[in-house]
């Protein structure tokens, strides 16, 4: 049995990992000045303790899991509408992963460590990413 569990989430409106990083950097400068990113969602994870035991949020960009960020904590937030929400607080460091195809879904889902793609080796972090169309084509035929 895994000692922790991850989350997986679509990064809507993002074309690349660089886009995600730039958007998060802008939010850290203008909204969240403590240096940590947040993704605000309506649902609070029932498996909070398992996530906080070492879980990450894996980002799906253009139909492919491409990166992850470590989850630091969960903060309660109340919107202007008075509705309680969950802020998933995430470390700003983005870890590139091997790409893995993922069909669209709504909200976030749990992702077992055994189902999560591995991080890319440190030496490959500076390589240019494959164009999304090529990554998708390779995923479609089961190469990546």
Secondary structure, 3 states (H helix, E strand, C coil): CCCCEEEEEECCCCCCHHHHHHHHHHHHHHCCCCCCEEEEECCCCCCHHHHHCCCEEEEEECCEEEEEEEEEEEEEEECCCCCEEEEEEECCCCEEEEEEECCCCCCEEEEEHHHCCCECCHHHCCCCCCCHHHHHHHHHCCCC
